[in-house]
Amino acid sequence: MKISYNWLKQYIDFETSPEELSPILTDTGLEVEGMEKFQSIKGGLEGIVIGEVKKCEKHPNADKLSVTEVDIGDDRMLPVVCGAPNVAAGQKVLVATVGTKLYAGDEIFTIKKAKIRGEVSEGMICAEDELGLGTSHDGIMVLDEDVQVGAEAKKYFKVEEDVVFEIGLTPNRTDATSHIGTARDLVAALNRLHNARSYKLKAPSVTRFEVDNHDLDIEVIVEDHKACPRYTGVTLSGIRVGESPGWLKNKLNALGLRPINNVVDITNYVLHETGQPLHAFDAKYITGNKVIIKKLPDNTLFVTLDEEERKLHADDLMICNESDGMCIAGVFGGATSGVTEKTEDIFLESAYFDPTHIRKTSKRHMLQTDASFRFERGADPNITEYALKRAAILIKEIAGGTISSEIKDVYPEPMERWPVEVAYETVDRLIGKTINHQVIKDILTDLEMEVVEETADGLRLLIPTFKADVTRDVDVIEEIIRIYGYNNIEFSDKIYSSVQLRPRPDREKLQNMISDYLTSQGLSEIMNNSLTKSEYAERSDVFENKNSVYLLNPLSQDLNVLRQTLLFGGLEVVAYNLNRRVNNLKLYEFGKVYRLKEDRKGEDTREKYHEEKHLMLIFSGMKQVENWNAVTGKVDLFDVKGLVEGILTKLGIEREKLVLEEYENELFTEALAYIVNNRKLVEAGSVDQKQLGKFDVRQEVFAAVINWDLLVQHLPGTDKLYRPVAKFPEVRRDLALMLDAAVKFDDLKKLAFHTERKLLKSVGLFDIYQGDKIPAGKKSYALSFILRDEGKTLNEKVIDKVMKKIQSAYEQNYAAELR
């Protein structure tokens, strides 16, 4: 949200600079995320002075140029070469002196001293388009004769300068969605900062509002009072729609709004002034002289202001005439009923719409407007008439015309201020400091919370309807502390702590340990949103859409379900980095995944959903940065597999207790699954090319997903114990075997340990060969075996016996042949 510094000064008398005001706003809860200087003319006409052409002669070396001498009021004649056809002696002109910056769109041009065809030029006589004063470039801009030579152009043209604050408004601050709302907070903060009561909020008066005649009476009918609790409107006739005055255009331009015409600009001005959205209808399109607030049948076609045809939902609230829809209530206007240059009579709307209805409609049609931004947060139902009168007065002043009807106000159940009781003891306890009772009352009074009763124990307040989020005593205390200042609460020298027994295993400690391990291996941690787009599950055979947990009010269609896997978020990150030429990626993420249990829809809400924590590893690109003394290559599945087994080893999980299976599905090709008790503990593989294509990823990606919750369940129950260094040496023996190509190393390893349980310590694979002198369908494995006896040194007889036993087992079970 943007707030103008000059605009704030209309409602409060203060001299605080924008730089000083910024931290004050932030301390009150209106976080200033940025400050931007605004000038009604880009560049502010800095360096532009008014001069008089004293001498003008044809350039001796160029037919279309003139050599002039210009008096700019500093007792010196400025030589300027000018190419304008209308330049002449005696003219009062605008001169850009040396060093002045001129703006042409996003380009900046600096005036320099130069020689043009042999003649010195120390400035530039400007046309209106070169200064942003107009669009004409037919010649230089000639001013009135009575203009003072040497005067600054910015003062002559009354260039307005402003500072605009970018406020990061939180959703609960419905009271601060306007300049008056922000000024209200600022009054309270300045009074508290200066320990004074001198700052007051000066809201514009609407006492000048009066009905001129009853020539244009339009009936208002509200059919859905739940969706539209209050609707006010008034008509104006005989108006002249045209360009807005400069002050109004400057106000809107400062906020980044494009001026349209005087009537529309006034409605936008009042919206940003009061926080109340308004809408003006061309009265000639209100057939039957009736404005009807209702819902139209599902799939009704309606063309909005952006000329896009939309299908309405049965729950979309519409502003209609007797036969057609004119506007999507609180969200967006229609293409035909708006105000144009031909409009003479208008119906002006100021309403309060139910926030839930507006939010759902806004998200359904993906329309985020200034009006919906305020309505969906909860506007003030009791400001509609004030805003309507304010706009009507401004329209009469700027566009002329007359107010031609009484205000139509449909408000069957007026919303009253609500009482809240606050105990001083509770204030002191929650804030952690005793605040003077008079200071508390002054803060609440400045925030327009009425103190209706005070006792020795506390206050009884009436909360204004513009503070929709203040419903309990703790909410009032939050209002007090944000104005009093969190920085004014002293820290205690005492530290209060208690001894807590943490459950074992300590999940946080485990996660940090593995995070440190992965980071030490060169991986970077990523954190994705748990919300993702439903189409990922819709187009997947692995994750069923019926198991997706949908949000009732999603922020967008890209964030409408909870994720069922970390993989899709990881691929989004890979695509994002590849698009920015970051091609070598090693990433990991801890995060939860969610699933709706289809078979438990009727049970308790907590039983309908399943969530569990996963750990994802995702690799792509080269193994390491190119280096002269290192052989590099592309990452592959075995890099991921090695890291997975490193994690298992670090956590003390015995690899031999896991079943390793190969598989393929829509997500992975050449995939491996580590199974424990018939449940997948780890899935690792090469991401399928079709999946990569959906994310526009054009290089191989390898990933592993570890079920972290399941892994924690299977951690060993005892801590690792120190094992002394072996007293007796180990022995290595190798076997080169020719086997069927389908035989896996994991099977050979298991068979070796099954055959020799006592002396065999490890089995390794150090070479694989297929090709010359190896029959088709066969492969050669070179295996290493480490043997050791814990009680004595092995001799050759024992070693040979063990190796023959292992070799025999391979021959019997896998028809292995010794090479």
Disulfide bonds with the S-S distance in Angstrom:
none
